[in-house]
Amino acid sequence: MKIEFAPIGIIHSPFMEPEGMPIQPAGAAGVKGTVEVFEDFHRGLKDLDGFSHIILLYHFHRSHGFNLHVVPFMDSEMRGLFATRAPKRPNPIGLSVVQLDKIEDGVLHIQAVDILDGTPLLDIKPYVPEFDAQVKALTGWLGKAKKTVSSRKSDDRFK
């Protein structure tokens, strides 16, 4: 079975290289970016401006290969890949919840962007707390480390 995706836009951010980037939107407070949605998809943006936050699904276009065990940015121990958000994955798909400030002529102005400049956008979904926020969720090994996410930056471990 072959699965193919085509980008619907391009994400723009101040981050030209992965090293030194925030590793999650929680560590990118105030970092602004834009999402250029291709013209063929502009009509799909109708009513999106009523949401304060959106979910961006994108292709880790500079990530190649993967390992099933990795040392994630938030830890010093080897972990199973699927228990992490490491960018080197069998299907290099990223997900970020960002703040949507406004939409102008097919360009989404966003904040809390933790995405590399030039990243191909695969999809946009509205963030709905009643659907997406799970108050009783367990966070596994991240339980202790998640308090430090705002100060963590990426390094070269996933080159």
C-alpha positions as CSV (number, residue, x, y, z in Angstrom):
1,M,0.0,0.0,0.0
2,K,1.4,3.4,-1.0
3,I,0.3,6.5,0.8
4,E,1.0,9.9,-0.7
5,F,0.5,13.4,0.7
6,A,0.9,16.8,-1.0
7,P,1.5,20.0,1.0
8,I,-1.3,22.5,1.3
9,G,1.0,25.3,2.3
10,I,4.4,26.3,3.8
11,I,5.1,27.2,7.4
12,H,7.4,30.2,8.0
13,S,9.2,30.9,11.2
14,P,12.4,32.6,12.4
15,F,14.1,29.2,12.7
16,M,16.5,28.4,9.8
17,E,18.2,25.5,11.5
18,P,16.9,22.8,14.0
19,E,19.6,23.4,16.6
20,G,18.5,25.9,19.2
21,M,14.8,25.8,18.4
22,P,12.1,25.4,21.0
23,I,11.2,21.7,21.2
24,Q,7.5,22.3,21.8
25,P,5.0,25.3,21.4
26,A,5.1,25.6,25.2
27,G,8.8,26.7,24.9
28,A,8.0,29.1,22.0
29,A,5.8,31.7,23.8
30,G,5.8,34.9,21.8
31,V,7.6,33.4,18.8
32,K,5.6,34.6,15.7
33,G,5.4,32.9,12.3
34,T,3.1,32.6,9.3
35,V,1.5,29.8,7.4
36,E,1.2,30.4,3.7
37,V,-1.8,28.3,2.5
38,F,-1.7,27.6,-1.2
39,E,-4.4,29.4,-3.2
40,D,-6.2,26.1,-4.1
41,F,-7.0,25.7,-0.4
42,H,-8.0,29.2,0.6
43,R,-11.7,28.4,0.5
44,G,-11.1,25.8,3.2
45,L,-10.0,28.5,5.7
46,K,-13.6,29.8,5.9
47,D,-14.7,30.0,9.6
48,L,-11.2,29.2,10.9
49,D,-10.8,32.7,12.2
50,G,-13.2,32.0,15.0
51,F,-10.7,29.7,16.7
52,S,-7.9,31.0,19.0
53,H,-5.7,27.9,18.5
54,I,-5.1,25.5,15.7
55,I,-3.4,22.2,15.2
56,L,-0.8,22.1,12.4
57,L,0.2,18.8,10.9
58,Y,3.4,19.0,8.9
59,H,6.2,17.0,7.3
60,F,9.6,17.0,9.0
61,H,11.2,17.6,5.6
62,R,14.8,17.7,7.0
63,S,14.5,14.5,9.0
64,H,15.8,11.3,7.4
65,G,15.8,7.9,8.9
66,F,14.8,6.8,12.4
67,N,15.8,4.7,15.3
68,L,13.2,2.8,17.5
69,H,15.1,3.8,20.6
70,V,16.1,7.5,21.1
71,V,17.3,9.8,23.9
72,P,14.6,12.6,23.7
73,F,15.3,16.3,24.3
74,M,13.6,16.1,27.6
75,D,15.6,13.2,29.0
76,S,18.9,11.5,29.2
77,E,17.6,7.9,29.1
78,M,17.0,5.8,26.0
79,R,13.2,5.7,25.3
80,G,11.0,3.9,22.8
81,L,10.5,6.2,19.8
82,F,6.7,6.1,20.0
83,A,6.9,7.3,23.7
84,T,8.6,10.5,22.4
85,R,8.0,13.4,20.0
86,A,11.4,13.0,18.4
87,P,11.4,14.3,14.8
88,K,13.1,11.3,13.2
89,R,10.2,8.9,12.7
90,P,9.1,6.1,10.2
91,N,6.6,8.7,8.9
92,P,8.1,12.1,9.7
93,I,4.9,13.9,10.6
94,G,4.9,16.7,13.2
95,L,2.1,18.2,15.2
96,S,2.0,21.6,16.9
97,V,-0.8,23.5,18.6
98,V,-0.3,27.2,17.9
99,Q,-2.1,30.4,18.6
100,L,-4.0,31.9,15.6
101,D,-3.8,35.7,15.6
102,K,-5.4,36.5,12.2
103,I,-5.9,35.3,8.6
104,E,-5.1,37.7,5.7
105,D,-5.4,36.6,2.1
106,G,-4.6,32.9,2.8
107,V,-1.8,33.7,5.3
108,L,-2.3,32.6,8.9
109,H,-0.5,34.7,11.4
110,I,0.5,32.5,14.4
111,Q,2.3,32.5,17.7
112,A,4.1,29.9,19.8
113,V,5.7,28.4,16.6
114,D,8.2,25.7,17.2
115,I,8.6,24.7,13.5
116,L,11.5,25.0,11.1
117,D,11.1,27.7,8.4
118,G,10.0,26.3,5.1
119,T,8.3,23.2,6.6
120,P,5.6,21.7,4.3
121,L,2.1,22.0,5.8
122,L,-0.1,18.8,5.5
123,D,-3.2,19.8,7.3
124,I,-4.9,22.3,9.7
125,K,-7.4,21.4,12.3
126,P,-9.2,23.6,14.9
127,Y,-8.1,23.1,18.5
128,V,-11.1,22.4,20.6
129,P,-10.4,22.0,24.4
130,E,-13.5,19.9,24.9
131,F,-12.2,17.4,22.3
132,D,-8.5,17.8,22.7
133,A,-7.6,18.5,26.3
134,Q,-7.6,15.4,28.4
135,V,-7.6,16.5,32.1
136,K,-6.9,13.0,33.5
137,A,-4.1,12.1,31.0
138,L,-1.0,10.4,32.2
139,T,2.3,11.6,30.7
140,G,4.5,8.6,31.4
141,W,8.2,9.3,31.7
142,L,7.6,13.0,30.9
143,G,5.8,13.5,34.2
144,K,8.9,14.9,35.9
145,A,10.5,16.5,32.8
146,K,7.6,18.4,31.4
147,K,8.0,21.3,33.8
148,T,11.3,22.3,32.0
149,V,9.9,22.3,28.5
150,S,9.9,26.1,28.3
151,S,13.6,26.3,28.8
152,R,14.7,23.3,26.6
153,K,16.0,23.8,23.1
154,S,16.8,21.4,20.3
155,D,20.3,20.2,19.6
156,D,22.0,18.1,17.0
157,R,21.0,14.7,18.4
158,F,18.4,14.0,15.6
159,K,20.6,15.1,12.6
